[in-house]
Structure formats: structure tokens, C-alpha cells
């Protein structure tokens, strides 16, 4: 009986396996899911849980007290809001960049070739809301091209915009090149030169009240490692700009 009690007491005293909670921009879903699995393989007993969504919504959750260890945003402006609110531990680090593409139905049946083509009255176009990074970038490239659109809807994250096209609820949308790649042959992507005028830099940071600060720092380091860069490149992300923090 004593042995049984001792064993049970020992089990009760064991620390639970650490769980790293990562809030990440919706456009990181595929690449971060892969990185999370690889991180778990390298750290047996550690679990990585993700919450993917619009960067603006995630930032609001963090500043509102939502428990998380790591935040990866689709732009520096959103990360800066969290940092100014005292939400990050240390300086955020840029780990990737992304550019926009036009996404259309498979085979591009409406023959969309440029941003100007999106203004055709017969086309139903979807944009990300300007409060989220893909929306801010969309507004910038449309301004550069001097194109004014009347979208059928504004979406709160880039995956929602792409889904509208996949479900044939829209003919075209502006999303990230990585999302077009992840969607495979269910959509067709169209590049346009103005995309290079509004590249989004993606920063990542350990959060100030991280329940697992040590593991969180290790996850951030893994994302920025050679292996992390390999996974991100395979997903279509660009390297950080030279000299990026």
C-alpha cells in the first residue's frame, strides 16, 4: 500500500508538459503548423498550440489579457501596438516578408491580368478590411495603381478573402502569394508589379506575460533558424530585408 501511495505521490508532483501558445497571422497557418510539428519533435513532451486569425484581432486579444507565449504578426505596425502596450518581452524580430497576388477562380476565367482589370463592373471582388495587414497592403497597391474598387465584402483575415473566391462567392480577391500557393489548384494566382511597393514584413516576439517564456524563446529562435527559413521559403515567403531586426 505504501509503495502505491509513493508512486501516486510522485506522479502528482510531476510538472505537466509545457505547452507553448502561439498567436499567429492567418497567412502563417500552413508554415507554422509545419514548424510547430518539427519543434515538438525536437522538444519531446512540449506541445505547440496555435491561434490563427487576423493580426489586428490577435493583437486586441493580447492587449486585452488573452494568455499566450508568442505573437507573430503579418506587419510591423500591428506588432508595434502590442509592444507599446507593454505586451512584448524584448524587441520583435522580423523573420519573413510577403507580397500580394490577385487570386481568381481556377484557370482565371475572367482573364484578370492587372489591378486595373479588377475595376470591371461585372467582377465581384473581395478585399481584406483595412484594419488588418493584408487590407492595408491592398489599399497601398491600389493607390499606387490608381485603381478604385467597390468590393462586395471586406474580410477580417486573408484566409476569409481567399475562401470567398474558392466558394465562388467572388471572382477575385487580393491575398498573399503564400495563400495562393497553399490553395494549390483550387485557385489561380496573378502577379502584378505594384505588389513590390507594399511588401509586408512579419515580426515575431515572446510576450511579456508568457506562461512558458523559455520554451517561447526557443520557438522564436527556431522560426528564425535555417530550418525555419527553409520551411518559410517553401511556403512562398521572402527573406527579411537586409538589416531587418
LUMZA-781073 format. One record per residue (C-alpha): residue in three letters; z, x, y negated. Coordinates in steps of 0.2 Angstrom, whole numbers. Layout:
N
<drendren aa="ALA" w="Z" u="X" v="Y"/>
...
This chain:
245
<drendren aa="UNK" w="0" u="0" v="0"/>
<drendren aa="UNK" w="4" u="14" v="-12"/>
<drendren aa="UNK" w="-12" u="23" v="-9"/>
<drendren aa="UNK" w="-21" u="7" v="-13"/>
<drendren aa="UNK" w="-12" u="5" v="-29"/>
<drendren aa="UNK" w="-15" u="23" v="-33"/>
<drendren aa="UNK" w="-34" u="21" v="-31"/>
<drendren aa="UNK" w="-34" u="5" v="-41"/>
<drendren aa="UNK" w="-24" u="13" v="-55"/>
<drendren aa="UNK" w="-36" u="27" v="-55"/>
<drendren aa="UNK" w="-51" u="16" v="-56"/>
<drendren aa="UNK" w="-43" u="6" v="-70"/>
<drendren aa="UNK" w="-40" u="22" v="-80"/>
<drendren aa="UNK" w="-58" u="27" v="-79"/>
<drendren aa="UNK" w="-68" u="27" v="-95"/>
<drendren aa="UNK" w="-83" u="14" v="-95"/>
<drendren aa="UNK" w="-100" u="22" v="-95"/>
<drendren aa="UNK" w="-106" u="25" v="-113"/>
<drendren aa="UNK" w="-119" u="13" v="-120"/>
<drendren aa="UNK" w="-130" u="18" v="-135"/>
<drendren aa="UNK" w="-136" u="3" v="-145"/>
<drendren aa="UNK" w="-152" u="7" v="-155"/>
<drendren aa="UNK" w="-159" u="-5" v="-168"/>
<drendren aa="UNK" w="-177" u="0" v="-170"/>
<drendren aa="UNK" w="-193" u="-7" v="-179"/>
<drendren aa="UNK" w="-203" u="-19" v="-168"/>
<drendren aa="UNK" w="-218" u="-7" v="-168"/>
<drendren aa="UNK" w="-207" u="6" v="-158"/>
<drendren aa="UNK" w="-204" u="-6" v="-144"/>
<drendren aa="UNK" w="-216" u="2" v="-131"/>
<drendren aa="UNK" w="-212" u="20" v="-135"/>
<drendren aa="UNK" w="-194" u="18" v="-137"/>
<drendren aa="UNK" w="-192" u="9" v="-121"/>
<drendren aa="UNK" w="-200" u="24" v="-113"/>
<drendren aa="UNK" w="-189" u="36" v="-122"/>
<drendren aa="UNK" w="-174" u="26" v="-118"/>
<drendren aa="UNK" w="-178" u="26" v="-99"/>
<drendren aa="UNK" w="-181" u="45" v="-100"/>
<drendren aa="UNK" w="-164" u="48" v="-110"/>
<drendren aa="UNK" w="-155" u="38" v="-96"/>
<drendren aa="UNK" w="-162" u="49" v="-83"/>
<drendren aa="UNK" w="-156" u="64" v="-92"/>
<drendren aa="UNK" w="-139" u="57" v="-95"/>
<drendren aa="UNK" w="-133" u="49" v="-79"/>
<drendren aa="UNK" w="-121" u="35" v="-82"/>
<drendren aa="UNK" w="-127" u="32" v="-100"/>
<drendren aa="UNK" w="-136" u="16" v="-105"/>
<drendren aa="UNK" w="-148" u="13" v="-120"/>
<drendren aa="UNK" w="-149" u="-5" v="-126"/>
<drendren aa="UNK" w="-162" u="-9" v="-139"/>
<drendren aa="UNK" w="-163" u="-22" v="-153"/>
<drendren aa="UNK" w="-181" u="-23" v="-159"/>
<drendren aa="UNK" w="-186" u="-33" v="-174"/>
<drendren aa="UNK" w="-192" u="-32" v="-192"/>
<drendren aa="UNK" w="-184" u="-16" v="-201"/>
<drendren aa="UNK" w="-178" u="-27" v="-215"/>
<drendren aa="UNK" w="-169" u="-39" v="-203"/>
<drendren aa="UNK" w="-161" u="-25" v="-194"/>
<drendren aa="UNK" w="-155" u="-16" v="-210"/>
<drendren aa="UNK" w="-147" u="-33" v="-215"/>
<drendren aa="UNK" w="-138" u="-34" v="-199"/>
<drendren aa="UNK" w="-132" u="-16" v="-200"/>
<drendren aa="UNK" w="-126" u="-18" v="-218"/>
<drendren aa="UNK" w="-118" u="-34" v="-213"/>
<drendren aa="UNK" w="-107" u="-26" v="-199"/>
<drendren aa="UNK" w="-118" u="-28" v="-183"/>
<drendren aa="UNK" w="-112" u="-14" v="-171"/>
<drendren aa="UNK" w="-125" u="-1" v="-167"/>
<drendren aa="UNK" w="-126" u="18" v="-165"/>
<drendren aa="UNK" w="-144" u="22" v="-171"/>
<drendren aa="UNK" w="-156" u="14" v="-183"/>
<drendren aa="UNK" w="-175" u="19" v="-183"/>
<drendren aa="UNK" w="-184" u="11" v="-197"/>
<drendren aa="UNK" w="-203" u="9" v="-200"/>
<drendren aa="UNK" w="-202" u="15" v="-218"/>
<drendren aa="UNK" w="-190" u="26" v="-228"/>
<drendren aa="UNK" w="-187" u="13" v="-241"/>
<drendren aa="UNK" w="-178" u="1" v="-229"/>
<drendren aa="UNK" w="-168" u="16" v="-222"/>
<drendren aa="UNK" w="-163" u="21" v="-239"/>
<drendren aa="UNK" w="-155" u="4" v="-242"/>
<drendren aa="UNK" w="-144" u="7" v="-227"/>
<drendren aa="UNK" w="-140" u="24" v="-232"/>
<drendren aa="UNK" w="-135" u="18" v="-250"/>
<drendren aa="UNK" w="-123" u="6" v="-242"/>
<drendren aa="UNK" w="-114" u="20" v="-233"/>
<drendren aa="UNK" w="-122" u="15" v="-216"/>
<drendren aa="UNK" w="-129" u="31" v="-210"/>
<drendren aa="UNK" w="-120" u="47" v="-204"/>
<drendren aa="UNK" w="-129" u="62" v="-211"/>
<drendren aa="UNK" w="-147" u="62" v="-218"/>
<drendren aa="UNK" w="-160" u="52" v="-210"/>
<drendren aa="UNK" w="-174" u="62" v="-202"/>
<drendren aa="UNK" w="-192" u="57" v="-201"/>
<drendren aa="UNK" w="-199" u="58" v="-183"/>
<drendren aa="UNK" w="-216" u="49" v="-184"/>
<drendren aa="UNK" w="-229" u="41" v="-195"/>
<drendren aa="UNK" w="-240" u="26" v="-193"/>
<drendren aa="UNK" w="-256" u="18" v="-201"/>
<drendren aa="UNK" w="-263" u="1" v="-201"/>
<drendren aa="UNK" w="-278" u="-6" v="-192"/>
<drendren aa="UNK" w="-286" u="-23" v="-193"/>
<drendren aa="UNK" w="-283" u="-32" v="-177"/>
<drendren aa="UNK" w="-296" u="-45" v="-171"/>
<drendren aa="UNK" w="-299" u="-56" v="-156"/>
<drendren aa="UNK" w="-307" u="-46" v="-141"/>
<drendren aa="UNK" w="-324" u="-40" v="-145"/>
<drendren aa="UNK" w="-322" u="-43" v="-163"/>
<drendren aa="UNK" w="-332" u="-60" v="-163"/>
<drendren aa="UNK" w="-332" u="-62" v="-182"/>
<drendren aa="UNK" w="-339" u="-44" v="-184"/>
<drendren aa="UNK" w="-325" u="-38" v="-196"/>
<drendren aa="UNK" w="-329" u="-21" v="-202"/>
<drendren aa="UNK" w="-318" u="-19" v="-218"/>
<drendren aa="UNK" w="-304" u="-25" v="-228"/>
<drendren aa="UNK" w="-317" u="-34" v="-238"/>
<drendren aa="UNK" w="-323" u="-44" v="-223"/>
<drendren aa="UNK" w="-305" u="-52" v="-222"/>
<drendren aa="UNK" w="-309" u="-62" v="-238"/>
<drendren aa="UNK" w="-322" u="-73" v="-229"/>
<drendren aa="UNK" w="-317" u="-91" v="-231"/>
<drendren aa="UNK" w="-320" u="-95" v="-213"/>
<drendren aa="UNK" w="-307" u="-82" v="-207"/>
<drendren aa="UNK" w="-289" u="-86" v="-203"/>
<drendren aa="UNK" w="-279" u="-70" v="-207"/>
<drendren aa="UNK" w="-261" u="-66" v="-204"/>
<drendren aa="UNK" w="-251" u="-53" v="-214"/>
<drendren aa="UNK" w="-233" u="-47" v="-212"/>
<drendren aa="UNK" w="-221" u="-53" v="-225"/>
<drendren aa="UNK" w="-220" u="-40" v="-240"/>
<drendren aa="UNK" w="-201" u="-38" v="-236"/>
<drendren aa="UNK" w="-205" u="-28" v="-220"/>
<drendren aa="UNK" w="-213" u="-11" v="-219"/>
<drendren aa="UNK" w="-230" u="-17" v="-212"/>
<drendren aa="UNK" w="-231" u="-30" v="-226"/>
<drendren aa="UNK" w="-228" u="-18" v="-239"/>
<drendren aa="UNK" w="-241" u="-6" v="-232"/>
<drendren aa="UNK" w="-253" u="-21" v="-231"/>
<drendren aa="UNK" w="-251" u="-25" v="-249"/>
<drendren aa="UNK" w="-254" u="-7" v="-254"/>
<drendren aa="UNK" w="-270" u="-5" v="-244"/>
<drendren aa="UNK" w="-277" u="-22" v="-250"/>
<drendren aa="UNK" w="-273" u="-17" v="-268"/>
<drendren aa="UNK" w="-282" u="-1" v="-266"/>
<drendren aa="UNK" w="-297" u="-10" v="-259"/>
<drendren aa="UNK" w="-295" u="-23" v="-272"/>
<drendren aa="UNK" w="-295" u="-37" v="-260"/>
<drendren aa="UNK" w="-285" u="-53" v="-262"/>
<drendren aa="UNK" w="-281" u="-64" v="-247"/>
<drendren aa="UNK" w="-274" u="-81" v="-244"/>
<drendren aa="UNK" w="-266" u="-78" v="-226"/>
<drendren aa="UNK" w="-262" u="-93" v="-215"/>
<drendren aa="UNK" w="-245" u="-86" v="-212"/>
<drendren aa="UNK" w="-233" u="-71" v="-217"/>
<drendren aa="UNK" w="-224" u="-65" v="-202"/>
<drendren aa="UNK" w="-207" u="-56" v="-201"/>
<drendren aa="UNK" w="-212" u="-42" v="-190"/>
<drendren aa="UNK" w="-228" u="-34" v="-184"/>
<drendren aa="UNK" w="-227" u="-40" v="-166"/>
<drendren aa="UNK" w="-227" u="-58" v="-173"/>
<drendren aa="UNK" w="-243" u="-55" v="-183"/>
<drendren aa="UNK" w="-252" u="-47" v="-168"/>
<drendren aa="UNK" w="-246" u="-62" v="-157"/>
<drendren aa="UNK" w="-254" u="-74" v="-169"/>
<drendren aa="UNK" w="-271" u="-66" v="-165"/>
<drendren aa="UNK" w="-268" u="-64" v="-146"/>
<drendren aa="UNK" w="-264" u="-83" v="-146"/>
<drendren aa="UNK" w="-280" u="-87" v="-156"/>
<drendren aa="UNK" w="-269" u="-94" v="-170"/>
<drendren aa="UNK" w="-278" u="-82" v="-181"/>
<drendren aa="UNK" w="-294" u="-72" v="-182"/>
<drendren aa="UNK" w="-287" u="-56" v="-189"/>
<drendren aa="UNK" w="-271" u="-48" v="-195"/>
<drendren aa="UNK" w="-266" u="-31" v="-202"/>
<drendren aa="UNK" w="-254" u="-22" v="-190"/>
<drendren aa="UNK" w="-251" u="-4" v="-185"/>
<drendren aa="UNK" w="-263" u="6" v="-175"/>
<drendren aa="UNK" w="-249" u="9" v="-161"/>
<drendren aa="UNK" w="-248" u="-10" v="-159"/>
<drendren aa="UNK" w="-267" u="-12" v="-156"/>
<drendren aa="UNK" w="-266" u="2" v="-143"/>
<drendren aa="UNK" w="-251" u="-6" v="-134"/>
<drendren aa="UNK" w="-260" u="-23" v="-134"/>
<drendren aa="UNK" w="-274" u="-15" v="-124"/>
<drendren aa="UNK" w="-290" u="-25" v="-121"/>
<drendren aa="UNK" w="-282" u="-42" v="-127"/>
<drendren aa="UNK" w="-287" u="-37" v="-144"/>
<drendren aa="UNK" w="-299" u="-26" v="-154"/>
<drendren aa="UNK" w="-294" u="-14" v="-167"/>
<drendren aa="UNK" w="-304" u="-10" v="-183"/>
<drendren aa="UNK" w="-301" u="6" v="-193"/>
<drendren aa="UNK" w="-303" u="6" v="-212"/>
<drendren aa="UNK" w="-302" u="21" v="-224"/>
<drendren aa="UNK" w="-289" u="14" v="-235"/>
<drendren aa="UNK" w="-276" u="15" v="-221"/>
<drendren aa="UNK" w="-273" u="33" v="-225"/>
<drendren aa="UNK" w="-267" u="28" v="-243"/>
<drendren aa="UNK" w="-252" u="19" v="-236"/>
<drendren aa="UNK" w="-245" u="29" v="-221"/>
<drendren aa="UNK" w="-228" u="24" v="-215"/>
<drendren aa="UNK" w="-215" u="37" v="-212"/>
<drendren aa="UNK" w="-202" u="32" v="-198"/>
<drendren aa="UNK" w="-184" u="39" v="-201"/>
<drendren aa="UNK" w="-170" u="39" v="-189"/>
<drendren aa="UNK" w="-151" u="41" v="-191"/>
<drendren aa="UNK" w="-135" u="40" v="-182"/>
<drendren aa="UNK" w="-125" u="25" v="-190"/>
<drendren aa="UNK" w="-108" u="29" v="-199"/>
<drendren aa="UNK" w="-98" u="17" v="-188"/>
<drendren aa="UNK" w="-107" u="22" v="-172"/>
<drendren aa="UNK" w="-96" u="17" v="-157"/>
<drendren aa="UNK" w="-104" u="32" v="-147"/>
<drendren aa="UNK" w="-108" u="45" v="-161"/>
<drendren aa="UNK" w="-110" u="60" v="-149"/>
<drendren aa="UNK" w="-122" u="51" v="-137"/>
<drendren aa="UNK" w="-131" u="43" v="-153"/>
<drendren aa="UNK" w="-134" u="61" v="-160"/>
<drendren aa="UNK" w="-141" u="66" v="-143"/>
<drendren aa="UNK" w="-153" u="51" v="-143"/>
<drendren aa="UNK" w="-159" u="55" v="-161"/>
<drendren aa="UNK" w="-162" u="74" v="-155"/>
<drendren aa="UNK" w="-171" u="68" v="-140"/>
<drendren aa="UNK" w="-183" u="57" v="-150"/>
<drendren aa="UNK" w="-187" u="72" v="-162"/>
<drendren aa="UNK" w="-189" u="84" v="-147"/>
<drendren aa="UNK" w="-205" u="90" v="-140"/>
<drendren aa="UNK" w="-204" u="77" v="-126"/>
<drendren aa="UNK" w="-200" u="63" v="-139"/>
<drendren aa="UNK" w="-215" u="69" v="-149"/>
<drendren aa="UNK" w="-226" u="68" v="-133"/>
<drendren aa="UNK" w="-221" u="50" v="-130"/>
<drendren aa="UNK" w="-224" u="45" v="-148"/>
<drendren aa="UNK" w="-241" u="54" v="-149"/>
<drendren aa="UNK" w="-246" u="45" v="-133"/>
<drendren aa="UNK" w="-242" u="28" v="-141"/>
<drendren aa="UNK" w="-253" u="32" v="-156"/>
<drendren aa="UNK" w="-240" u="38" v="-168"/>
<drendren aa="UNK" w="-244" u="53" v="-180"/>
<drendren aa="UNK" w="-233" u="68" v="-183"/>
<drendren aa="UNK" w="-222" u="68" v="-198"/>
<drendren aa="UNK" w="-229" u="75" v="-214"/>
<drendren aa="UNK" w="-226" u="94" v="-216"/>
<drendren aa="UNK" w="-209" u="97" v="-224"/>
<drendren aa="UNK" w="-203" u="80" v="-220"/>
<drendren aa="UNK" w="-184" u="80" v="-217"/>
